[in-house]
Amino acid sequence: MVGNNVAHSKKRTKRSFDVNLSKRKFYWVEQDCWIMLNVSAAGVRTINKLGLDIAIRKAAEKGFL
């Protein structure tokens, strides 16, 4: 997504909004192993809410994996 930086003088310059990604290590209970995922902040909240196995299945259904 793109937008503008607006200075105090109302001068506008282009900027981009990047996704808030971070590498996180999760323990996958069903497979009995640790996995490293590059997930967004919203993805971390989804994994914490639903659980890793269900979140991975939903991502695969939507075509993210």
Secondary structure, DSSP 8 states (H G I E B T S, - for coil): -EEEEE-TT--EEEEE----EEEEEEEETTTTEEEEEEEEHHHHHHHHHH-HHHHHHHHHHHT--
